[in-house]
């Protein structure tokens, strides 16, 4: 009696998706270029936090020599490093040899409001003069909630991480699609698994890697802020970083679908750049907008609801305290609906153009077939 032949069943759709996704993840993890670039990005993220803390803590105060009663006049000023001197001649000597930036001595007349005079070497010390100036009482009707320089750095951080992660993994998807098409491996794959499972696997695998990179960057930045004692900044950035991860997770799925769809229109690696250039514009636009308009509430509000820029615009508004509690949820719903529509559109183009070799497939034809 002969033994029964083994029955080979085709993998299910979800199993096929996971097989392709696992293949994409393993390929990325084995790539030295990917590992080195990721390590550099993580080190830069951690170094920016540490260096920022060191610069803030080690910022030197102007050194000022003080003589006699002049020391009592300015002892409450914490923005000056006061160096006691026994006499005016000793204070002048300290100024001449560069030990101090200036000297404060008792005024010879009563013309000085503070009763002190400033001695400098060759030019007026602007910082010290501004500190000693008697200014009128100031009251701001609409005081800024955040430091403009800090807001700019946060904007650059969100925009740069979004740009680098999206372009890196998006280009990887595009090159993988064209490579499989150019070497005809895609014909073997499509004989085993559905074409939409192939697309879904590529998107899922690279999305997992991209989101994992974002999570690690966020954790390193949070740990760095906590370790360097920047707890106030951490408490302000925490919710923004969390929402950035959520918006990036769905936003990258949208972009990954477009990268795969546009790359399937060509059959040569030389044509990948021109085919995916419209998607690259969508990735770069939020970066430049958030840099140039990080202090413009109208532009940020529009960015936070446009699906392609919401991963940058909404976290920035949350950091600035300009978004109501319901706005991130509304923007996320819009992003989810747009992502679903782009997945359907991208899968249609991908399925119709993947087996077309030779010349570039027109987008209208890929949609119509």
C-alpha positions as CSV (number, residue, x, y, z in Angstrom):
1,X,0.0,0.0,0.0
2,X,1.5,3.3,-1.1
3,X,1.7,6.2,1.4
4,X,-0.7,9.1,0.8
5,X,0.9,12.1,-0.9
6,X,1.1,15.2,1.4
7,X,-1.5,17.8,0.6
8,X,-0.1,21.3,0.2
9,X,-2.6,24.0,0.9
10,X,-2.2,27.6,-0.2
11,X,-1.5,30.0,2.6
12,X,-4.3,32.2,3.8
13,X,-4.3,35.9,3.0
14,X,-3.2,36.9,6.5
15,X,-0.5,34.2,6.5
16,X,0.7,35.5,3.1
17,X,0.9,39.1,4.4
18,X,2.9,38.0,7.4
19,X,5.3,35.9,5.3
20,X,6.1,38.9,3.1
21,X,6.2,41.3,6.1
22,X,8.6,39.0,7.9
23,X,10.8,38.8,4.8
24,X,11.0,42.6,4.6
25,X,11.9,42.9,8.3
26,X,14.6,40.3,8.1
27,X,16.0,41.9,4.9
28,X,16.2,45.3,6.7
29,X,17.8,43.8,9.8
30,X,20.5,42.1,7.7
31,X,21.3,45.3,5.9
32,X,24.5,46.9,7.2
33,X,23.5,50.2,5.6
34,X,20.2,50.2,7.4
35,X,21.7,49.3,10.8
36,X,24.5,51.9,10.5
37,X,22.1,54.7,9.4
38,X,19.7,53.8,12.3
39,X,22.5,53.8,14.8
40,X,23.6,57.2,13.6
41,X,20.1,58.6,13.8
42,X,19.6,57.3,17.3
43,X,23.0,58.7,18.5
44,X,22.2,62.1,17.0
45,X,18.8,62.1,18.8
46,X,20.4,61.3,22.1
47,X,23.4,63.6,21.6
48,X,21.1,66.6,20.8
49,X,19.4,66.2,24.2
50,X,22.7,65.7,26.1
51,X,24.5,68.6,24.3
52,X,21.5,70.9,24.8
53,X,21.5,70.1,28.5
54,X,25.3,70.7,28.8
55,X,25.1,74.0,27.0
56,X,22.2,75.2,29.1
57,X,23.9,74.3,32.4
58,X,27.4,75.5,31.4
59,X,26.4,78.9,30.0
60,X,28.9,81.3,31.5
61,X,27.7,84.4,33.2
62,X,29.5,87.7,32.6
63,X,32.4,88.1,35.2
64,X,32.3,91.4,37.0
65,X,34.7,92.8,39.6
66,X,32.9,94.7,42.4
67,X,34.5,97.2,44.8
68,X,33.1,98.3,48.2
69,X,29.5,99.4,48.4
70,X,29.0,98.6,44.7
71,X,28.9,94.9,45.7
72,X,25.9,95.6,48.0
73,X,24.1,97.4,45.2
74,X,24.2,94.5,42.8
75,X,24.4,91.5,45.1
76,X,20.8,90.5,44.3
77,X,21.5,90.2,40.5
78,X,21.9,86.5,39.7
79,X,22.8,87.0,36.0
80,X,26.3,88.3,36.9
81,X,29.3,86.5,38.3
82,X,30.5,88.9,40.9
83,X,34.3,88.9,41.8
84,X,35.2,91.0,44.9
85,X,38.1,93.4,44.5
86,X,39.9,95.3,47.3
87,X,40.2,98.6,45.5
88,X,39.4,100.4,42.3
89,X,43.0,99.9,41.0
90,X,42.8,96.2,41.6
91,X,39.5,96.1,39.7
92,X,41.1,98.0,36.8
93,X,43.9,95.5,36.8
94,X,41.5,92.6,36.6
95,X,39.8,94.3,33.6
96,X,43.1,94.9,31.8
97,X,44.4,91.3,32.1
98,X,41.0,89.9,31.0
99,X,40.1,88.2,34.3
100,X,36.8,90.0,34.3
101,X,34.6,91.5,31.6
102,X,34.1,94.7,33.5
103,X,34.2,96.3,37.0
104,X,31.6,97.9,39.1
105,X,32.9,100.7,41.5
106,X,31.1,103.3,43.6
107,X,30.0,106.2,41.5
108,X,32.0,109.4,42.1
109,X,28.8,111.5,41.8
110,X,25.1,111.0,42.3
111,X,24.3,110.9,38.6
112,X,24.1,107.1,38.5
113,X,20.6,105.8,39.6
114,X,22.3,102.7,41.1
115,X,25.2,104.6,42.7
116,X,27.7,102.6,40.8
117,X,29.9,103.1,37.7
118,X,31.0,100.6,35.1
119,X,34.7,100.2,34.1
120,X,35.4,98.4,30.8
121,X,38.5,97.9,28.6
122,X,37.8,99.2,25.1
123,X,34.0,99.0,24.4
124,X,30.8,99.2,26.5
125,X,29.8,95.7,27.8
126,X,26.3,95.5,26.3
127,X,25.1,92.6,28.4
128,X,26.2,94.1,31.7
129,X,24.8,97.5,30.8
130,X,21.5,96.0,29.9
131,X,21.4,94.1,33.2
132,X,22.1,97.3,35.2
133,X,19.7,99.5,33.2
134,X,16.7,100.8,35.2
135,X,13.7,99.8,33.0
136,X,10.0,100.7,33.5
137,X,7.6,98.1,34.7
138,X,6.4,95.8,31.9
139,X,3.0,94.1,31.6
140,X,2.3,91.9,28.6
141,X,-1.4,91.5,27.5
142,X,-0.7,88.2,25.7
143,X,2.5,86.7,27.0
144,X,3.9,83.9,24.9
145,X,3.4,80.4,26.4
146,X,6.6,79.0,25.0
147,X,10.1,80.1,24.2
148,X,10.2,80.8,20.5
149,X,13.7,79.2,20.2
150,X,12.5,76.1,21.9
151,X,9.4,75.9,19.7
152,X,11.6,76.2,16.6
153,X,13.9,73.3,17.8
154,X,10.9,71.1,18.5
155,X,9.4,71.9,15.0
156,X,12.7,71.0,13.4
157,X,12.9,67.8,15.4
158,X,9.4,66.6,14.5
159,X,9.9,67.6,10.8
160,X,13.3,66.0,10.5
161,X,12.4,62.7,12.1
162,X,9.3,62.5,9.9
163,X,11.2,63.3,6.8
164,X,14.1,60.9,7.4
165,X,12.0,57.9,8.4
166,X,9.5,58.4,5.6
167,X,12.1,58.8,2.9
168,X,14.3,56.0,4.1
169,X,11.6,53.3,4.4
170,X,9.6,54.7,1.5
171,X,12.7,54.5,-0.8
172,X,13.3,50.9,0.5
173,X,9.8,49.9,-0.5
174,X,10.1,51.4,-3.9
175,X,13.4,49.8,-4.7
176,X,12.2,46.4,-3.4
177,X,9.1,46.6,-5.7
178,X,11.2,47.5,-8.8
179,X,13.9,44.9,-8.0
180,X,11.3,42.1,-7.8
181,X,9.7,43.3,-11.0
182,X,13.0,43.7,-12.9
183,X,14.3,40.3,-11.9
184,X,10.9,38.6,-12.5
185,X,10.8,37.3,-9.0
186,X,7.3,38.9,-8.7
187,X,5.9,36.4,-11.2
188,X,6.9,33.5,-8.9
189,X,5.5,35.3,-5.8
190,X,2.2,36.1,-7.5
191,X,1.8,32.4,-8.5
192,X,1.8,31.6,-4.8
193,X,0.2,34.5,-2.9
194,X,-2.4,37.2,-4.0
195,X,-0.9,40.4,-5.3
196,X,-2.7,42.4,-2.7
197,X,-1.1,40.2,0.0
198,X,2.3,41.0,-1.5
199,X,1.5,44.8,-1.3
200,X,0.1,44.5,2.2
201,X,3.1,42.5,3.4
202,X,5.6,45.1,2.1
203,X,3.6,48.0,3.7
204,X,3.2,46.2,7.1
205,X,6.8,45.0,7.3
206,X,8.3,48.4,6.6
207,X,5.7,50.2,8.7
208,X,6.7,48.0,11.7
209,X,10.3,48.9,11.2
210,X,9.6,52.6,10.7
211,X,7.4,52.8,13.8
212,X,9.9,50.8,15.8
213,X,12.5,53.4,14.9
214,X,10.2,56.3,15.9
215,X,9.5,54.6,19.3
216,X,13.1,54.0,20.0
217,X,13.9,57.6,19.2
218,X,11.1,58.8,21.4
219,X,12.3,56.6,24.3
220,X,15.9,57.7,24.0
221,X,14.9,61.4,23.9
222,X,12.6,60.9,27.0
223,X,15.3,59.1,28.9
224,X,17.9,61.7,27.9
225,X,15.6,64.5,29.1
226,X,14.9,62.8,32.4
227,X,18.6,61.9,33.0
228,X,19.7,65.4,32.4
229,X,17.1,66.9,34.7
230,X,15.0,68.6,32.0
231,X,11.8,67.4,33.6
232,X,9.8,70.5,32.7
233,X,10.6,70.1,29.0
234,X,9.9,66.4,29.2
235,X,6.4,67.0,30.7
236,X,5.7,69.4,27.9
237,X,7.0,67.2,25.1
238,X,5.6,63.9,26.4
239,X,2.1,64.2,25.0
240,X,3.4,65.6,21.7
241,X,5.8,62.7,21.3
242,X,3.1,60.1,22.0
243,X,0.7,61.7,19.5
244,X,3.5,62.0,16.9
245,X,4.0,58.2,17.2
246,X,0.2,57.6,16.7
247,X,-0.1,59.9,13.7
248,X,3.1,58.6,12.1
249,X,2.0,55.0,12.4
250,X,-1.1,55.6,10.1
251,X,0.5,58.4,8.1
252,X,3.4,56.1,7.0
253,X,1.0,53.4,5.9
254,X,-0.6,56.0,3.6
255,X,2.8,57.0,2.2
256,X,4.1,53.4,1.9
257,X,1.1,52.5,-0.2
258,X,1.8,55.4,-2.5
259,X,5.5,54.5,-2.7
260,X,4.7,50.9,-3.7
261,X,2.0,51.9,-6.2
262,X,4.1,54.6,-8.0
263,X,7.2,52.3,-8.1
264,X,5.1,49.5,-9.7
265,X,4.6,51.8,-12.7
266,X,8.3,51.4,-13.8
267,X,10.5,48.4,-14.4
268,X,14.0,49.9,-14.0
269,X,15.8,51.1,-10.9
270,X,16.9,54.2,-12.9
271,X,13.2,55.3,-13.1
272,X,12.3,54.9,-9.5
273,X,13.2,58.5,-8.6
274,X,11.1,60.1,-11.2
275,X,8.2,57.8,-10.5
276,X,8.1,58.4,-6.8
277,X,8.9,62.1,-6.9
278,X,5.3,63.2,-6.3
279,X,5.2,61.2,-3.1
280,X,8.6,62.6,-2.1
281,X,7.1,66.1,-2.4
282,X,4.3,65.1,-0.1
283,X,6.9,64.0,2.5
284,X,9.1,67.1,2.2
285,X,6.3,69.7,2.2
286,X,5.4,69.2,6.0
287,X,9.1,69.5,6.9
288,X,9.6,72.9,5.2
289,X,6.2,74.2,6.3
290,X,6.8,73.5,10.0
291,X,10.2,75.1,9.8
292,X,9.1,78.3,8.2
293,X,5.7,78.6,9.8
294,X,6.1,77.1,13.3
295,X,5.0,80.4,14.8
296,X,2.0,80.8,12.5
297,X,-1.2,79.3,14.1
298,X,-3.2,79.4,10.9
299,X,-0.7,77.3,8.9
300,X,-0.2,74.9,11.8
301,X,-4.0,74.5,12.1
302,X,-4.4,73.6,8.4
303,X,-1.4,71.3,8.6
304,X,-2.9,69.4,11.5
305,X,-5.9,68.4,9.4
306,X,-4.3,67.7,6.1
307,X,-3.5,63.9,6.2
308,X,0.0,64.2,4.7
309,X,1.2,66.8,7.2
310,X,-0.9,65.9,10.2
311,X,1.9,63.7,11.8
312,X,3.9,66.9,12.1
313,X,1.4,69.7,12.4
314,X,-0.9,68.2,15.1
315,X,2.0,67.2,17.6
316,X,3.4,70.7,17.2
317,X,0.1,72.3,18.1
318,X,-0.2,70.0,21.1
319,X,3.2,71.1,22.3
320,X,2.2,74.8,21.9
321,X,-1.0,74.2,23.7
322,X,-3.0,75.5,20.7
323,X,-5.1,72.3,20.1
324,X,-8.3,71.5,22.0
325,X,-8.7,67.9,23.3
326,X,-11.0,66.8,20.5
327,X,-8.8,68.1,17.6
328,X,-6.3,65.3,17.6
329,X,-9.1,62.8,17.5
330,X,-10.8,64.5,14.6
331,X,-7.6,64.8,12.7
332,X,-6.9,61.1,13.3
333,X,-10.3,60.1,11.9
334,X,-9.6,62.2,8.8
335,X,-6.1,60.5,8.5
336,X,-7.6,57.0,8.9
337,X,-10.3,57.6,6.2
338,X,-7.7,59.0,3.8
339,X,-5.3,56.1,4.5
340,X,-8.0,53.6,3.7
341,X,-8.8,55.4,0.4
342,X,-5.1,55.5,-0.5
343,X,-4.6,51.8,0.2
344,X,-7.5,50.9,-2.0
345,X,-6.2,53.2,-4.8
346,X,-2.6,52.1,-4.4
347,X,-3.5,48.4,-4.4
348,X,-5.5,48.9,-7.7
349,X,-2.5,50.5,-9.4
350,X,-0.1,48.0,-7.9
351,X,-2.1,45.0,-9.1
352,X,-2.6,46.3,-12.6
353,X,1.0,47.5,-13.2
354,X,3.1,45.0,-11.4
355,X,3.4,42.5,-14.4
356,X,3.8,45.2,-17.0
357,X,7.4,45.3,-18.3
358,X,9.2,47.7,-20.6
359,X,8.0,51.3,-20.8
360,X,6.6,53.2,-17.9
361,X,2.9,52.4,-17.3
362,X,0.7,55.6,-17.4
363,X,-1.2,56.1,-14.1
364,X,-4.5,56.6,-15.9
365,X,-4.1,53.3,-17.7
366,X,-3.1,51.5,-14.4
367,X,-6.3,52.8,-12.8
368,X,-8.5,51.9,-15.7
369,X,-7.4,48.3,-16.3
